[in-house]
């Protein structure tokens, strides 16, 4: 039951984390630069992304996956950190 709840919390936090990541100018700036395109070029080929619209979909997908990974770390790591700090405080 705790895993299901943590998974739902991670899903719910994905969009706020995504919005936070896109507010950091360096991340989208790097992803849309020439170096970002070189790093993401294997994904462009795998998904058959052609043109700006296709590349945009891949970049947004990468940001969403990163956002979900961060949200998952928050959802699973938060309670562990909470319990650890409460035990040491007593």
Residue pairs with C-beta under 8 A, 6 or more apart in sequence:
2 79
6 75
6 76
6 79
7 72
7 75
9 71
9 74
9 75
10 68
10 71
10 72
10 74
10 75
10 76
11 68
11 71
12 71
13 71
13 74
13 75
14 64
14 67
14 68
14 71
15 67
17 67
17 68
17 70
17 71
17 74
18 63
18 64
18 67
21 27
21 63
21 66
21 67
21 70
22 28
22 63
27 63
28 59
28 63
30 36
31 40
31 59
31 62
31 63
32 59
36 59
37 44
37 55
40 55
40 58
40 59
40 62
43 49
43 58
43 62
44 54
44 55
44 58
47 54
47 57
47 58
48 54
49 55
49 57
49 58
